[in-house]
Amino acid sequence: MGIVMHGDVGTTPPLDRTDCFMALEAAVQWWGAEVPEDPGAGELAQLLDEIVERLSGDRSTEQARSAAELLAQAAEALRAVARLGGLLPAISLWHLRTALRQEAGARGQLAQHNDPQPAASPL
């Protein structure tokens, strides 16, 4: 199996549940959260909710708000996985892949607008 470069929005998501969880753990860590050992979908969703809250603060930029919206959608997909538990593995995998796509899109929002010009801030 090849290396999945999760930061590239155009990459194919991992094929199995274990790879999806590993990629999601790494993604949540990239956003600065401390991930517990062997987290479940519900725990990852909760961590994403905390990241969304941080990105949606009063002083957030439009890019941060767009990223937060995508991360909120990723968290919702993870909550769906948590609700399904071991039932309907194909549907759970679809939700995991959706969460990965949303997170990659959120990361892309920040990278896309991360230029050297400082954002105008109201005084």
C-alpha positions as MATLAB code, in Angstrom:
seq = 'MGIVMHGDVGTTPPLDRTDCFMALEAAVQWWGAEVPEDPGAGELAQLLDEIVERLSGDRSTEQARSAAELLAQAAEALRAVARLGGLLPAISLWHLRTALRQEAGARGQLAQHNDPQPAASPL';
ca = [
       0.000    0.000    0.000;
       1.317    3.441   -0.896;
       1.682    6.404    1.387;
      -1.407    8.570    1.579;
      -0.554   12.251    1.509;
      -3.611   13.449    3.397;
      -2.811   17.126    2.971;
      -3.438   16.860   -0.769;
      -7.131   17.376   -1.330;
      -7.071   15.397   -4.565;
      -5.762   12.129   -3.112;
      -7.844    9.003   -2.838;
      -8.888    8.300    0.742;
      -7.595    5.194    2.504;
      -9.467    2.049    1.586;
     -10.134    0.497    4.965;
     -11.448    1.547    8.350;
      -8.098    1.229   10.150;
      -6.330    3.454    7.615;
      -9.144    6.000    7.823;
      -8.885    6.178   11.608;
      -5.089    6.525   11.446;
      -5.387    9.348    8.896;
      -8.082   11.075   10.963;
      -5.981   10.816   14.135;
      -3.035   12.395   12.304;
      -5.304   15.104   10.894;
      -6.728   16.009   14.302;
      -3.181   16.172   15.679;
      -2.223   18.462   12.777;
      -4.925   20.866   13.984;
      -3.241   20.910   17.393;
      -5.413   18.545   19.422;
      -4.033   15.904   21.759;
      -5.449   12.609   20.562;
      -5.890    9.856   23.148;
      -4.560    6.403   22.399;
      -6.876    4.424   20.104;
      -9.704    6.999   19.935;
     -13.153    6.134   18.672;
     -15.179    8.092   16.152;
     -17.052    9.912   18.924;
     -13.836   11.049   20.580;
     -12.427   12.300   17.271;
     -15.691   14.159   16.601;
     -15.464   15.828   20.006;
     -11.877   16.916   19.326;
     -12.949   18.343   15.972;
     -15.765   20.230   17.718;
     -13.166   21.857   19.997;
     -11.080   22.820   16.962;
     -14.183   24.246   15.251;
     -14.912   26.335   18.335;
     -11.358   27.676   18.337;
     -11.469   28.502   14.604;
     -14.864   30.177   14.900;
     -13.770   32.694   17.533;
     -14.551   36.393   17.323;
     -11.257   37.247   15.661;
     -11.302   34.462   13.101;
     -10.758   35.164    9.432;
     -13.100   34.163    6.641;
     -10.707   31.323    5.787;
     -10.765   30.068    9.366;
     -14.561   30.195    9.408;
     -14.705   28.258    6.121;
     -12.282   25.689    7.527;
     -14.381   25.474   10.706;
     -17.508   24.773    8.667;
     -15.788   21.913    6.837;
     -14.430   20.518   10.106;
     -17.928   20.671   11.607;
     -19.139   18.546    8.676;
     -16.263   16.113    9.298;
     -17.266   15.904   12.979;
     -20.862   15.175   11.974;
     -19.687   12.355    9.702;
     -17.699   10.923   12.622;
     -20.747   11.139   14.880;
     -22.637    9.113   12.262;
     -19.891    6.467   12.416;
     -20.149    6.431   16.213;
     -23.939    5.985   16.035;
     -23.599    3.098   13.576;
     -21.037    1.278   15.711;
     -20.310   -2.059   14.041;
     -23.480   -1.985   11.935;
     -23.373   -1.277    8.214;
     -19.570   -1.250    7.740;
     -19.805    0.059    4.165;
     -21.841    3.065    5.323;
     -19.433    3.678    8.211;
     -16.499    3.614    5.790;
     -18.292    6.102    3.534;
     -18.731    8.452    6.515;
     -15.058    8.032    7.475;
     -13.987    8.899    3.944;
     -16.354   11.876    3.979;
     -14.750   13.091    7.209;
     -11.308   12.788    5.600;
     -12.407   14.749    2.518;
     -13.941   17.505    4.668;
     -10.831   17.764    6.828;
      -8.593   17.920    3.751;
     -10.823   20.658    2.356;
     -10.564   22.582    5.634;
      -6.798   22.326    5.557;
      -6.875   23.487    1.949;
      -8.920   26.546    2.941;
      -6.135   27.677    5.234;
      -3.296   26.797    2.866;
      -5.021   28.428   -0.099;
      -5.278   31.765    1.674;
      -2.056   31.593    3.644;
      -0.180   34.333    1.834;
       2.441   36.729    3.186;
       0.040   39.682    3.247;
      -1.322   40.311    6.734;
      -5.083   40.302    7.062;
      -6.678   43.641    7.789;
      -7.831   43.723   11.378;
     -10.366   46.154   12.812;
      -9.078   48.315   15.656;
];
